[in-house]
Amino acid sequence: PDVIKIDTEGFELEVVRGLAQTLRGPKLRALFIEIHFGLLHERGLDGAPAEIERELEQRGFSCSWPDASHIVALRR
């Protein structure tokens, strides 16, 4: 894919980790991720948003937060 939209109701970190091979591919240029803080908190994953950013940045993406619940990651 060229672009991925992730809205997985509290399972964003698992999805990003499962995309490891896809994230390495040069064709992928952007990800849009909705972060569900309340659901992550219920699962004991308060640090997941920072981990998601770290995973994406390690694979060549720049992350920004256009609002309080969305990450936009663009390939550098």
C-alpha positions in Angstrom: 0.0 0.0 0.0 0.9 3.7 -0.4 -1.2 4.9 2.5 -2.6 3.1 5.6 -5.4 4.3 7.9 -5.5 2.5 11.3 -8.6 2.8 13.5 -8.5 -0.4 15.6 -10.2 0.6 18.9 -7.2 0.3 21.3 -5.1 -2.2 19.3 -3.1 0.4 17.4 0.3 -0.7 18.8 -0.3 -4.3 17.9 -1.3 -3.3 14.4 1.8 -1.1 13.9 4.1 -3.9 15.1 2.3 -6.4 12.8 3.1 -4.1 9.9 6.8 -4.2 10.5 7.6 -5.6 7.0 5.2 -3.3 5.2 6.7 -0.3 7.1 10.1 -1.1 5.7 8.8 -1.0 2.1 9.7 2.2 0.2 6.2 2.3 -1.4 4.4 3.2 1.8 4.5 6.9 2.2 1.9 7.7 4.9 0.0 6.3 7.9 -3.0 7.9 9.6 -3.7 6.5 13.0 -6.5 7.2 15.4 -5.4 6.7 19.0 -8.0 5.5 21.5 -6.4 6.6 24.8 -9.3 5.4 27.0 -9.2 1.9 25.5 -5.4 1.8 25.7 -5.6 2.8 29.4 -8.1 0.1 30.1 -5.6 -2.4 28.7 -2.7 -1.0 30.7 -1.0 0.5 27.7 -0.7 4.1 28.6 2.7 4.3 26.9 1.5 2.8 23.6 1.2 6.2 21.7 4.9 7.0 22.4 5.8 3.4 21.4 3.9 3.8 18.2 5.7 7.0 17.4 9.1 5.4 18.2 8.4 2.4 16.0 7.4 4.6 13.1 10.3 7.0 13.5 12.8 4.1 13.6 11.4 3.0 10.2 11.9 6.4 8.5 8.6 8.3 9.3 8.1 11.7 10.7 5.2 11.9 13.1 2.9 14.7 14.0 -0.4 15.1 15.9 -2.9 17.2 14.0 -5.2 16.9 16.9 -5.3 15.1 20.3 -6.2 11.7 19.0 -4.6 11.3 15.6 -1.0 10.6 14.4 0.0 11.4 10.9 3.2 9.6 9.9 4.9 10.6 6.6 8.0 9.0 5.1 11.0 11.3 5.4 
